[in-house]
Amino acid sequence: MNVLERRREERIRCVLGIGEINGQFHPNTYLTDISSLGAQLETGCSLAIGEEVEFGLSLPAEAPEEKGAYRFSGQVVWIRESEPEPKRYCIGLSFLTPFRETNKILAEFRYRLISEEI
């Protein structure tokens, strides 16, 4: 059975800890895939479809020559409970502004990647 791909751009799988959403601390919150148009988060934070979300990635301590952080703003477009853990959610985001530096970001965070092949 062929699966129809709905995405306009390929998402890159990753696992990066972000720890905060909308300025509030949420431990065990992860960016699990990203493209220039959107991303997927896994979190225990309950959000609603249509809600605006902002989160950031700070550059790792292993790269002190690089300074700064990336901030992302998006809107929740879908939500599903994470398997096998109830009370955790996979959240699909559509970025408010397309972000074209996806590969650069992941290269800078390579030491924090848990797995590229999930």
Backbone as a printed PyTorch tensor [residue, N CA C, xyz], in Angstrom:
tensor([[[ 0.8380, -1.1720,  0.0000],
         [ 0.0000,  0.0000,  0.0000],
         [ 0.8870,  1.2410,  0.0000]],

        [[ 0.7070,  2.1300, -0.9500],
         [ 1.4730,  3.3700, -1.0170],
         [ 0.8570,  4.4110, -0.0970]],

        [[ 1.7530,  5.1160,  0.6060],
         [ 1.3080,  6.1730,  1.5010],
         [ 1.4780,  7.5050,  0.7850]],

        [[ 0.4330,  8.2920,  0.7700],
         [ 0.4660,  9.6050,  0.1320],
         [ 1.1510, 10.5970,  1.0610]],

        [[ 2.2120, 11.2310,  0.5810],
         [ 2.9300, 12.2400,  1.3690],
         [ 2.1990, 13.5700,  1.2500]],

        [[ 1.8000, 14.1390,  2.3980],
         [ 1.0470, 15.3870,  2.4010],
         [ 1.9400, 16.6060,  2.5890]],

        [[ 3.1350, 16.3980,  3.0300],
         [ 4.0020, 17.5260,  3.3440],
         [ 4.5300, 18.1940,  2.0890]],

        [[ 4.6180, 19.5230,  2.1560],
         [ 5.1750, 20.2780,  1.0320],
         [ 6.6900, 20.2230,  1.0310]],

        [[ 7.2980, 20.0160,  2.2100],
         [ 8.7460, 19.9130,  2.3240],
         [ 9.0850, 18.7620,  3.2590]],

        [[10.2140, 18.1160,  2.9730],
         [10.6700, 17.0040,  3.8040],
         [11.0400, 17.5070,  5.1930]],

        [[10.6240, 16.7730,  6.1880],
         [11.0070, 17.0910,  7.5630],
         [12.2390, 16.2720,  7.9170]],

        [[13.1220, 16.8800,  8.6840],
         [14.3420, 16.2130,  9.1350],
         [14.1110, 15.7460, 10.5600]],

        [[14.2780, 14.4420, 10.7790],
         [14.0840, 13.8820, 12.1190],
         [15.2670, 14.2160, 13.0100]],

        [[14.9680, 14.5140, 14.2790],
         [15.9930, 14.8270, 15.2620],
         [15.3680, 14.6490, 16.6410]],

        [[16.1660, 14.7420, 17.6720],
         [15.6560, 14.8030, 19.0360],
         [16.5170, 15.8260, 19.7660]],

        [[15.9610, 17.0190, 19.9640],
         [16.6640, 18.1030, 20.6400],
         [15.8110, 18.5920, 21.7990]],

        [[16.3930, 18.6380, 22.9840],
         [15.6660, 19.1490, 24.1360],
         [15.4670, 20.6480, 24.0210]],

        [[14.2440, 21.1080, 24.2560],
         [14.0060, 22.5460, 24.2320],
         [13.6130, 23.0790, 25.6120]],

        [[12.9190, 22.2900, 26.4280],
         [12.6700, 22.6340, 27.8190],
         [11.6750, 23.7390, 28.1170]],

        [[11.3260, 24.5730, 27.1360],
         [10.3590, 25.6480, 27.4110],
         [ 9.4620, 25.8750, 26.2140]],

        [[ 8.2320, 26.2460, 26.5330],
         [ 7.2490, 26.6230, 25.5120],
         [ 6.5550, 27.8750, 26.0190]],

        [[ 6.4570, 28.8760, 25.1550],
         [ 5.8040, 30.1420, 25.4990],
         [ 6.3530, 30.7450, 26.7930]],

        [[ 7.6760, 30.6200, 26.9770],
         [ 8.3390, 31.2200, 28.1260],
         [ 8.1690, 30.4850, 29.4330]],

        [[ 7.4890, 29.3410, 29.4110],
         [ 7.3030, 28.5670, 30.6340],
         [ 8.1020, 27.2850, 30.5640]],

        [[ 8.7040, 26.9150, 31.6810],
         [ 9.5360, 25.7290, 31.7640],
         [ 8.6840, 24.4650, 31.6280]],

        [[ 9.0760, 23.6060, 30.6890],
         [ 8.4280, 22.3090, 30.4970],
         [ 9.5300, 21.2730, 30.2980]],

        [[ 9.9490, 20.6000, 31.3890],
         [11.0140, 19.6130, 31.2500],
         [10.5770, 18.4800, 30.3280]],

        [[11.5490, 17.8130, 29.7670],
         [11.2880, 16.6880, 28.8610],
         [10.4330, 17.0840, 27.6620]],

        [[10.7100, 18.2450, 27.1110],
         [10.0700, 18.7040, 25.8880],
         [11.1140, 18.6750, 24.7830]],

        [[10.7620, 18.0560, 23.6550],
         [11.7360, 17.8210, 22.5890],
         [11.2160, 18.2630, 21.2290]],

        [[12.1250, 18.7680, 20.4150],
         [11.8930, 18.9770, 18.9960],
         [12.2210, 17.6420, 18.3390]],

        [[11.2450, 17.0260, 17.6460],
         [11.4730, 15.6960, 17.0770],
         [11.5810, 15.6800, 15.5640]],

        [[11.1470, 16.7350, 14.9020],
         [11.4400, 16.9170, 13.4820],
         [11.2140, 18.3710, 13.1160]],

        [[11.8330, 18.7690, 11.9960],
         [11.7780, 20.1770, 11.6040],
         [11.9310, 20.2940, 10.0940]],

        [[11.2790, 21.2830,  9.5240],
         [11.4640, 21.6700,  8.1240],
         [11.4200, 23.1870,  8.0960]],

        [[11.5170, 23.7680,  6.9350],
         [11.4470, 25.2290,  6.8580],
         [10.0260, 25.7300,  7.1260]],

        [[ 9.0310, 24.8460,  7.0370],
         [ 7.6360, 25.2630,  7.1970],
         [ 7.0160, 24.8880,  8.5330]],

        [[ 7.6370, 23.9450,  9.2570],
         [ 7.0360, 23.5180, 10.5050],
         [ 7.9080, 22.5750, 11.2810]],

        [[ 7.3640, 22.0830, 12.3830],
         [ 8.1080, 21.1970, 13.2700],
         [ 7.1380, 20.3370, 14.0590]],

        [[ 7.7110, 19.3450, 14.7120],
         [ 6.9370, 18.5110, 15.6320],
         [ 7.6200, 18.5400, 16.9840]],

        [[ 6.8280, 18.7300, 18.0340],
         [ 7.3220, 18.6940, 19.3970],
         [ 6.7160, 17.5080, 20.1120]],

        [[ 7.4430, 16.9740, 21.0880],
         [ 6.8660, 16.0030, 22.0130],
         [ 6.9970, 16.6060, 23.3960]],

        [[ 5.8890, 16.6560, 24.1240],
         [ 5.8600, 17.3630, 25.4050],
         [ 4.7460, 16.8420, 26.3050]],

        [[ 4.8330, 17.1840, 27.5630],
         [ 3.7520, 16.9280, 28.4990],
         [ 2.8380, 18.1360, 28.6170]],

        [[ 3.1700, 19.2100, 27.9200],
         [ 2.4050, 20.4610, 27.9270],
         [ 1.1550, 20.2990, 27.0590]],

        [[ 0.0140, 20.6190, 27.6300],
         [-1.2350, 20.5260, 26.8890],
         [-1.4660, 21.8220, 26.1060]],

        [[-1.6330, 21.7020, 24.8000],
         [-1.8880, 22.8470, 23.9330],
         [-3.1640, 22.5940, 23.1380]],

        [[-3.6610, 23.6150, 22.4710],
         [-4.8910, 23.4950, 21.6840],
         [-4.5970, 23.7980, 20.2180]],

        [[-5.3360, 23.1690, 19.3300],
         [-5.2050, 23.4690, 17.8980],
         [-5.5210, 24.9470, 17.6860]],

        [[-4.6610, 25.6100, 16.9130],
         [-4.8060, 27.0340, 16.6540],
         [-4.0100, 27.9130, 17.6050]],

        [[-3.5370, 27.3500, 18.7150],
         [-2.7680, 28.1250, 19.6900],
         [-1.3970, 28.4910, 19.1190]],

        [[-0.9560, 29.7190, 19.3770],
         [ 0.3780, 30.1220, 18.9590],
         [ 1.3980, 29.6360, 19.9770]],

        [[ 2.5400, 29.1920, 19.4490],
         [ 3.5820, 28.5960, 20.2720],
         [ 4.9070, 29.2520, 19.9210]],

        [[ 5.7110, 29.5320, 20.9510],
         [ 7.0620, 30.0270, 20.7330],
         [ 8.0080, 29.1810, 21.5770]],

        [[ 9.1230, 28.7920, 20.9710],
         [10.1470, 28.0540, 21.7040],
         [11.4980, 28.4110, 21.1200]],

        [[12.5410, 28.0430, 21.8400],
         [13.8780, 28.3860, 21.3770],
         [14.8500, 27.2500, 21.5340]],

        [[15.9420, 27.3540, 20.8080],
         [17.0740, 26.4520, 20.9320],
         [18.2920, 27.3130, 21.2250]],

        [[18.9450, 27.0760, 22.3550],
         [20.1780, 27.7800, 22.6680],
         [21.3330, 26.9440, 22.1510]],

        [[22.3710, 27.6060, 21.6990],
         [23.5260, 26.8720, 21.2050],
         [24.1730, 26.0980, 22.3420]],

        [[24.6870, 24.8960, 22.0570],
         [25.2370, 24.0370, 23.1020],
         [26.5350, 24.5930, 23.6780]],

        [[26.8090, 24.2150, 24.9270],
         [28.0300, 24.6490, 25.5970],
         [29.2770, 24.1090, 24.9000]],

        [[29.1390, 23.0160, 24.1460],
         [30.2850, 22.4280, 23.4470],
         [30.7590, 23.2920, 22.2950]],

        [[30.0020, 24.3180, 21.9350],
         [30.3570, 25.1900, 20.8150],
         [30.4440, 26.6380, 21.2990]],

        [[31.3840, 26.9390, 22.2300],
         [31.4300, 28.2960, 22.8060],
         [31.7830, 29.3710, 21.7890]],

        [[32.4160, 28.9940, 20.6690],
         [32.7490, 29.9930, 19.6540],
         [31.5060, 30.4980, 18.9420]],

        [[30.4350, 29.7470, 18.9930],
         [29.1660, 30.1490, 18.3930],
         [28.3060, 30.7740, 19.4830]],

        [[27.7570, 31.9150, 19.2290],
         [26.9330, 32.5730, 20.2340],
         [25.5280, 32.7930, 19.6770]],

        [[24.5490, 32.7200, 20.5640],
         [23.1950, 33.0250, 20.1390],
         [22.2330, 31.8860, 20.3460]],

        [[21.0700, 32.0630, 19.8090],
         [20.0040, 31.0760, 19.9310],
         [19.0610, 31.2590, 18.7550]],

        [[18.2230, 30.2920, 18.5460],
         [17.1890, 30.3750, 17.5160],
         [15.8440, 30.4100, 18.2080]],

        [[14.9560, 31.2630, 17.7520],
         [13.5930, 31.3380, 18.2660],
         [12.6510, 30.9680, 17.1360]],

        [[11.6360, 30.1890, 17.4630],
         [10.6560, 29.7340, 16.4880],
         [ 9.2720, 30.1150, 16.9740]],

        [[ 8.4400, 30.5750, 16.0690],
         [ 7.0410, 30.8800, 16.3700],
         [ 6.1840, 30.1080, 15.3850]],

        [[ 5.1620, 29.4700, 15.9090],
         [ 4.2820, 28.7070, 15.0500],
         [ 2.8920, 28.6040, 15.6250]],

        [[ 2.0760, 27.8740, 14.9000],
         [ 0.6960, 27.6490, 15.3230],
         [ 0.4540, 26.1470, 15.3350]],

        [[-0.2180, 25.6640, 16.3750],
         [-0.5250, 24.2390, 16.4910],
         [-1.5400, 23.8590, 15.4210]],

        [[-1.2040, 22.8430, 14.5960],
         [-2.1200, 22.4040, 13.5470],
         [-2.6650, 21.0020, 13.8020]],

        [[-1.9970, 20.2210, 14.6310],
         [-2.5370, 18.9210, 15.0280],
         [-1.9060, 18.4800, 16.3440]],

        [[-2.6130, 17.5970, 17.0390],
         [-2.1650, 17.0600, 18.3250],
         [-2.5690, 15.5990, 18.3880]],

        [[-1.6730, 14.7630, 18.9010],
         [-2.0410, 13.3710, 19.1990],
         [-1.3020, 12.9320, 20.4540]],

        [[-1.9010, 12.0070, 21.1830],
         [-1.2370, 11.4950, 22.3750],
         [-0.0350, 10.6730, 21.9570]],

        [[ 1.0330, 10.8230, 22.7240],
         [ 2.2650, 10.0980, 22.4500],
         [ 2.1180,  8.6620, 22.9260]],

        [[ 2.5810,  7.7270, 22.1280],
         [ 2.5720,  6.3140, 22.5080],
         [ 3.9430,  5.9560, 23.0300]],

        [[ 4.1220,  5.1780, 24.0150],
         [ 3.1090,  4.5090, 24.8310],
         [ 2.7040,  5.3060, 26.0650]],

        [[ 3.2400,  6.5200, 26.2210],
         [ 2.9870,  7.2770, 27.4400],
         [ 1.7750,  8.1900, 27.3250]],

        [[ 0.7250,  7.9400, 28.1090],
         [-0.3880,  8.8890, 28.1280],
         [ 0.0530, 10.1730, 28.8340]],

        [[-0.6320, 11.2330, 28.6320],
         [-0.3360, 12.5420, 29.2110],
         [ 0.9000, 13.1920, 28.5810]],

        [[ 1.3810, 12.6320, 27.4670],
         [ 2.4030, 13.2710, 26.6450],
         [ 1.8010, 13.4290, 25.2640]],

        [[ 2.2160, 14.4600, 24.5640],
         [ 1.5970, 14.7890, 23.2940],
         [ 2.6430, 15.0170, 22.2170]],

        [[ 2.3200, 14.5910, 21.0140],
         [ 3.0630, 14.9730, 19.8190],
         [ 2.2610, 16.1110, 19.2130]],

        [[ 2.9470, 17.2150, 18.9320],
         [ 2.2730, 18.4320, 18.4830],
         [ 2.8870, 18.8880, 17.1670]],

        [[ 2.0560, 19.0400, 16.1460],
         [ 2.5110, 19.5300, 14.8490],
         [ 2.3460, 21.0340, 14.7680]],

        [[ 3.4170, 21.7180, 14.3850],
         [ 3.4070, 23.1720, 14.2820],
         [ 3.6270, 23.6170, 12.8470]],

        [[ 2.9590, 24.6630, 12.4670],
         [ 3.2170, 25.3560, 11.2100],
         [ 3.8710, 26.6800, 11.5900]],

        [[ 5.1060, 26.9390, 11.0860],
         [ 5.7890, 28.1750, 11.4330],
         [ 5.0310, 29.3680, 10.8630]],

        [[ 5.0270, 30.4670, 11.6020],
         [ 4.3680, 31.6840, 11.1460],
         [ 5.1530, 32.3190, 10.0040]],

        [[ 6.4670, 32.1540, 10.0160],
         [ 7.3470, 32.6300,  8.9460],
         [ 8.2480, 31.4650,  8.5490]],

        [[ 8.3430, 31.1210,  7.2640],
         [ 9.2200, 30.0190,  6.8500],
         [10.6520, 30.2350,  7.3330]],

        [[11.2910, 29.1540,  7.7540],
         [12.6450, 29.2060,  8.2810],
         [13.5320, 28.3670,  7.3840]],

        [[14.4270, 28.9880,  6.6430],
         [15.2220, 28.3080,  5.6170],
         [16.5570, 27.7560,  6.0970]],

        [[16.9080, 27.9150,  7.3780],
         [18.2160, 27.4840,  7.8580],
         [18.1640, 26.1650,  8.6200]],

        [[17.2400, 25.2960,  8.3010],
         [17.0470, 24.0520,  9.0360],
         [18.3240, 23.2170,  9.1090]],

        [[18.9750, 22.9630,  7.9800],
         [20.1850, 22.1370,  7.9780],
         [21.2980, 22.7790,  8.7910]],

        [[21.4290, 24.0950,  8.7150],
         [22.4500, 24.8050,  9.4900],
         [22.1900, 24.6250, 10.9860]],

        [[20.9460, 24.7600, 11.3870],
         [20.5980, 24.6070, 12.8000],
         [20.9850, 23.2180, 13.2870]],

        [[20.5840, 22.1930, 12.5510],
         [20.8680, 20.8330, 12.9920],
         [22.3620, 20.5560, 13.0260]],

        [[23.1310, 21.1330, 12.1220],
         [24.5820, 20.9700, 12.1450],
         [25.1640, 21.5910, 13.4180]],

        [[24.6590, 22.7400, 13.8220],
         [25.1530, 23.3990, 15.0270],
         [24.7890, 22.6390, 16.2940]],

        [[23.7340, 21.8650, 16.2390],
         [23.2910, 21.1220, 17.4130],
         [23.6770, 19.6480, 17.3530]],

        [[24.6020, 19.2960, 16.4800],
         [24.9260, 17.8900, 16.2470],
         [25.3270, 17.1560, 17.5230]],

        [[25.9120, 17.8400, 18.4890],
         [26.3180, 17.1730, 19.7220],
         [25.1360, 16.8820, 20.6280]],

        [[24.0110, 17.5360, 20.3930],
         [22.8210, 17.3030, 21.2060],
         [21.8350, 16.3620, 20.5330]],

        [[22.1160, 15.9760, 19.2980],
         [21.2060, 15.0540, 18.6210],
         [21.2910, 13.6930, 19.2890]],

        [[20.1630, 13.1280, 19.6060],
         [20.1370, 11.7830, 20.1570],
         [20.1550, 10.7860, 19.0180]],

        [[19.3890, 11.0720, 17.9770],
         [19.3400, 10.1510, 16.8430],
         [18.7950, 10.8740, 15.6220]],

        [[19.4050, 10.6230, 14.4900],
         [18.8620, 11.1540, 13.2430],
         [17.9140, 10.1570, 12.5990]],

        [[18.0190,  8.9080, 12.9870],
         [17.1610,  7.8460, 12.4500],
         [16.2890,  7.3330, 13.5710]],

        [[15.1100,  7.8940, 13.7270],
         [14.1940,  7.4630, 14.7880],
         [13.3070,  6.3730, 14.2690]]])
